[in-house]
């Protein structure tokens, strides 16, 4: 049986950058046995981020970032202000889920407007 997980993050980089310490940015994990329940939770959390933050980006249909340019923290080590990002990740058995085209149309179409491409 597949374990579905929706992960909510907050950190100094978008959720698609799985740096060594990325799990330190995790605020909450929501685990589900049913795919539709996970999709529903992801959708609810994404809608909340869209309403509360003016800037958004999406990678691979299920890696979503939202931010407000005024939400920054000073970094002592780099002596500069660092942007704070709020993120969502949808995983199936611990791996970023790749939704099927029909799932994208039903569950993730509202987020498609925020899709951005990773630099090569």
ABEGO torsion letter per residue (X at the ends): XBBBBBBBBBBABBAABBBAAAAAABABBBBBABAAAAAAAAAAAAAAAAAABABBBBBGGABBBBBBAABBBBBAAAGBBBBBBBBBBBBBGGBBBBBBAAAAAAAAAAAAAABBBBBX
